[in-house]
């Protein structure tokens, strides 16, 4: 092979260019695939967290019903106020109704 031949040099340059272009395209595809997979995992975690919150709200509701039956008051506001005094805060953004309306997550 004559490396000094302009035709051979042009073929080599085209080959290297094609390899570089293919490598760049593969790297970009891998990055995009990683981002899509990450978003899917975040959606799954959000759905699980929302389901857990809905469960805990249902537990709180049943607990308040029991208090109402036995003590004639639910104590829901009192208990929430005591928890807030411990430094915990609930935004209220993930009530079952708001979740279905805003995030369109079944559960």
C-alpha positions as CSV (number, residue, x, y, z in Angstrom):
1,X,0.0,0.0,0.0
2,X,1.4,3.4,-1.0
3,X,0.7,5.8,1.9
4,X,1.8,8.7,-0.3
5,X,-0.9,8.2,-2.8
6,X,-3.6,10.9,-2.4
7,X,-6.4,8.3,-3.0
8,X,-5.1,6.1,-0.2
9,X,-4.8,9.2,2.1
10,X,-8.4,10.3,1.2
11,X,-9.7,6.8,2.0
12,X,-7.9,6.7,5.3
13,X,-9.3,10.1,6.3
14,X,-12.8,9.0,5.3
15,X,-12.4,5.8,7.4
16,X,-11.2,7.7,10.4
17,X,-14.0,10.2,10.1
18,X,-16.6,7.5,9.8
19,X,-15.2,5.8,12.9
20,X,-15.2,9.1,14.9
21,X,-18.8,9.9,13.8
22,X,-20.0,6.4,14.7
23,X,-18.3,6.6,18.1
24,X,-19.8,10.0,18.8
25,X,-23.3,8.8,17.8
26,X,-22.9,5.7,20.0
27,X,-21.8,7.8,23.0
28,X,-24.8,10.2,22.6
29,X,-27.2,7.3,22.3
30,X,-25.8,5.8,25.5
31,X,-26.2,9.1,27.3
32,X,-29.7,9.6,26.2
33,X,-30.6,6.0,27.1
34,X,-29.1,6.5,30.6
35,X,-31.2,9.7,31.0
36,X,-34.4,7.9,30.0
37,X,-33.7,5.0,32.3
38,X,-33.1,7.5,35.2
39,X,-36.3,9.3,34.5
40,X,-38.2,6.0,34.5
41,X,-36.7,5.0,37.9
42,X,-37.6,8.5,39.3
43,X,-41.2,8.0,38.1
44,X,-41.4,4.6,39.7
45,X,-40.0,6.0,43.0
46,X,-42.5,8.8,42.9
47,X,-45.4,6.4,42.3
48,X,-44.2,4.3,45.2
49,X,-43.8,7.3,47.5
50,X,-47.3,8.6,46.6
51,X,-48.8,5.1,47.2
52,X,-47.1,5.1,50.6
53,X,-48.5,8.5,51.4
54,X,-52.0,7.4,50.4
55,X,-51.6,4.4,52.7
56,X,-50.5,6.5,55.6
57,X,-53.3,9.0,55.1
58,X,-55.8,6.1,55.1
59,X,-54.2,4.7,58.3
60,X,-54.6,8.2,59.8
61,X,-58.2,8.4,58.7
62,X,-59.0,5.0,60.3
63,X,-57.2,5.9,63.4
64,X,-59.2,9.2,63.7
65,X,-62.4,7.2,63.1
66,X,-61.5,5.0,66.1
67,X,-60.8,8.0,68.2
68,X,-64.1,9.6,67.2
69,X,-66.0,6.4,68.1
70,X,-64.3,6.1,71.5
71,X,-63.6,9.7,72.5
72,X,-66.2,11.6,70.4
73,X,-63.3,13.5,68.8
74,X,-60.8,12.5,66.1
75,X,-57.8,14.4,67.4
76,X,-56.5,14.7,63.8
77,X,-55.6,18.4,64.1
78,X,-54.1,18.0,67.5
79,X,-51.9,15.1,66.5
80,X,-50.8,17.0,63.3
81,X,-50.0,20.0,65.4
82,X,-47.9,17.9,67.9
83,X,-46.0,16.4,65.0
84,X,-45.3,19.9,63.6
85,X,-44.0,20.9,67.0
86,X,-41.4,18.1,66.6
87,X,-40.1,19.9,63.5
88,X,-41.8,17.8,60.8
89,X,-43.8,19.3,58.1
90,X,-46.2,18.0,55.5
91,X,-46.8,20.1,52.4
92,X,-50.3,18.6,51.7
93,X,-49.4,18.4,48.0
94,X,-49.8,14.6,47.8
95,X,-53.4,14.1,49.0
96,X,-55.1,11.4,47.0
97,X,-57.3,13.9,45.1
98,X,-54.4,16.2,44.3
99,X,-52.2,13.3,43.1
100,X,-54.9,12.0,40.7
101,X,-55.6,15.5,39.4
102,X,-52.0,16.8,39.1
103,X,-49.7,13.8,38.6
104,X,-52.1,11.4,37.0
105,X,-50.8,8.4,39.0
106,X,-53.2,5.6,39.7
107,X,-53.4,4.3,43.2
